[in-house]
Amino acid sequence: MSNSEQLEQIRNGNGFIAALDQSGGSTPKALRQYGVTEDAYANDDEMFDQIHQMRTRIVKAPAFNGDKVIGAILFEKTMDREMDGVPSGKFIWEDSGVVPFLKIDKGLEAEADGVQLMKHIDGLDALLKRGVEKGMFGTKMRSVINAASASGIAANVAQQFDLGRQIMGHGLVPIIEPEINITIADKADAEAILLVELTKQLDALPEGKNVMLKLTLPEVANLYHPLVNHPRVMRVVALSGGYSRAEANARLSKNTGVIASFSRALTEGLSAQQTDAEFNELIAATIDSIYQASVAG
């Protein structure tokens, strides 16, 4: 387990978890939204240089600190890089007081039975070992639910917890993320099924084994409140899932005990063309708005 100060911050800290974990597939879109078009880089290495510059700029903003941002999820290539000559995970903890997590999933399988499971993660034990060596507190992995299929959702959640047990074996805290697609017509039904399946898996965990949950903001406010209070749950966080920042914040504020873990909603409006003063002013206002929604309940 990571140090007690980090553990206390994640369990009880006021604030939210920043998702800075866009991977290869989502990086071009994230860069376009930041004002960096495809003609600004010639290959993947240059693309990842650009996204690392964006992430470093966010992390070094004065408002990005443990007072309101209690944790941050990093892409593997971010973990392996440096910020100001310091390994990224170490930098965000020692410079900003923000607890580092590592995104470990490698994309999604094709949809089957209403869900998209995670692809097999080659070399997972080696990656987890490296994460421990580089100071990661925990991990995050995403799968997707596209329909209110009881059997599909059960398989989705089972896969998440199977990997979660492997992750806990390395002393890391897994963030389990079975995302529900916000556009589906039977979203509320899928959420009700998901609550049942998550509860079954949590009840089966032995004492001393704790996870975090990252869930789509529900149609019924406080639907997931029983999970917030579950003895095997360290924290419940919410993804923005395509909602605008305003809508995500509004929905989040109605869910007691749930905090944000936003990605696109966090970077909304940021631009490479902004001056540092403009950038820092906007990210400060963004962080404050997400923080207020996270502590509203």
VENWOUR-V793796 format. One record per backbone hydrogen bond with DSSP energy under -0.5 kcal/mol. NH is the residue of the N-H (numbers start at 1). CO is the residue of the C=O. E is the energy in kcal/mol with one decimal. If there is no record, write none. Layout:
NH_CO_E / NH_CO_E
//
This chain:
7_3_-2.1 / 8_4_-2.5 / 9_5_-2.0 / 10_6_-2.4 / 11_7_-2.4 / 12_8_-2.6 / 13_9_-2.1 / 15_13_-0.5 / 16_68_-1.9 / 17_260_-2.8 / 18_16_-0.5 / 18_71_-2.8 / 19_262_-2.3 / 20_18_-0.9 / 20_73_-1.9 / 27_23_-1.7 / 28_24_-0.6 / 30_26_-2.0 / 31_27_-2.7 / 32_28_-2.4 / 33_29_-2.3 / 34_30_-0.9 / 35_32_-1.6 / 36_31_-3.1 / 37_35_-0.6 / 40_37_-2.3 / 41_38_-1.4 / 47_43_-2.1 / 48_44_-2.9 / 49_45_-1.7 / 50_46_-2.0 / 51_47_-2.2 / 52_48_-2.0 / 53_49_-1.9 / 54_50_-1.9 / 55_51_-2.6 / 56_52_-2.7 / 57_53_-2.1 / 58_54_-2.0 / 59_55_-2.7 / 60_56_-2.3 / 61_57_-0.5 / 61_58_-1.1 / 64_61_-1.9 / 65_63_-1.6 / 66_96_-2.5 / 68_65_-1.7 / 69_65_-2.8 / 70_16_-1.7 / 70_68_-0.7 / 71_16_-1.2 / 72_99_-2.6 / 73_18_-2.8 / 74_72_-0.5 / 74_101_-2.8 / 75_20_-0.9 / 78_75_-0.7 / 79_75_-2.3 / 80_76_-1.9 / 81_78_-1.2 / 83_86_-3.2 / 86_83_-1.4 / 88_81_-2.4 / 91_87_-2.8 / 92_88_-2.6 / 93_89_-1.4 / 94_90_-3.1 / 95_91_-2.9 / 96_91_-0.8 / 97_93_-1.3 / 98_92_-2.6 / 99_70_-2.1 / 101_72_-2.6 / 102_138_-2.0 / 103_74_-3.0 / 104_140_-2.6 / 105_140_-0.8 / 109_117_-3.2 / 112_115_-2.7 / 115_112_-1.6 / 116_144_-2.9 / 117_115_-0.5 / 119_107_-2.5 / 122_120_-0.9 / 124_121_-1.1 / 127_123_-2.2 / 128_124_-2.9 / 129_125_-2.3 / 130_126_-2.2 / 131_127_-2.4 / 132_128_-2.2 / 133_129_-2.1 / 134_130_-1.9 / 135_132_-1.6 / 136_131_-2.8 / 137_100_-3.2 / 138_100_-0.8 / 139_173_-2.0 / 140_102_-2.1 / 141_175_-1.6 / 143_177_-2.4 / 144_116_-2.2 / 145_179_-3.0 / 146_114_-3.1 / 147_114_-0.9 / 149_147_-2.1 / 150_148_-0.7 / 153_149_-2.9 / 154_150_-2.0 / 155_151_-2.1 / 156_152_-2.3 / 157_153_-2.7 / 158_154_-2.3 / 159_155_-2.3 / 160_156_-1.9 / 161_157_-2.3 / 162_158_-2.5 / 163_159_-2.2 / 164_160_-2.1 / 165_161_-2.2 / 166_162_-1.3 / 167_163_-2.4 / 168_164_-2.7 / 169_165_-1.4 / 170_167_-1.7 / 171_168_-1.9 / 172_167_-1.5 / 173_137_-1.5 / 174_172_-0.6 / 175_139_-2.4 / 176_174_-0.7 / 176_212_-2.9 / 177_141_-1.4 / 177_175_-0.5 / 179_143_-2.3 / 179_177_-1.2 / 181_145_-2.6 / 181_179_-0.5 / 184_181_-1.2 / 187_184_-1.1 / 190_186_-2.4 / 191_187_-2.3 / 192_188_-1.8 / 193_189_-2.0 / 194_190_-2.6 / 195_191_-2.3 / 196_192_-1.5 / 197_193_-2.3 / 198_194_-2.9 / 199_195_-2.1 / 200_196_-2.1 / 201_197_-2.1 / 202_198_-2.6 / 203_199_-2.6 / 204_200_-1.0 / 205_201_-0.5 / 205_202_-1.3 / 209_206_-1.8 / 210_208_-0.7 / 211_232_-2.6 / 212_174_-2.7 / 213_235_-2.2 / 214_176_-3.0 / 215_213_-0.5 / 215_237_-2.5 / 217_239_-0.8 / 221_219_-0.7 / 223_220_-1.8 / 225_222_-1.6 / 226_223_-0.5 / 227_224_-1.3 / 228_224_-1.3 / 229_225_-1.4 / 230_227_-1.1 / 233_230_-2.0 / 234_211_-3.3 / 234_232_-0.6 / 235_211_-0.6 / 237_213_-3.4 / 237_235_-0.5 / 238_259_-2.5 / 239_215_-1.8 / 243_240_-2.3 / 248_244_-3.0 / 249_245_-2.7 / 250_246_-2.1 / 251_247_-2.7 / 252_248_-2.7 / 253_249_-2.4 / 254_251_-1.2 / 255_252_-2.3 / 256_254_-0.7 / 258_255_-1.8 / 259_236_-1.9 / 261_238_-2.7 / 266_263_-0.7 / 267_263_-1.7 / 268_264_-1.0 / 270_267_-2.1 / 272_34_-3.2 / 274_271_-1.3 / 279_275_-3.1 / 280_276_-2.9 / 281_277_-2.0 / 282_278_-2.2 / 283_279_-2.8 / 284_280_-1.8 / 285_281_-1.9 / 286_282_-2.6 / 287_283_-2.8 / 288_284_-2.2 / 289_285_-2.2 / 290_286_-2.4 / 291_287_-2.5 / 292_288_-2.7 / 293_289_-1.8 / 294_290_-1.9 / 295_291_-1.9 / 296_292_-0.7
//
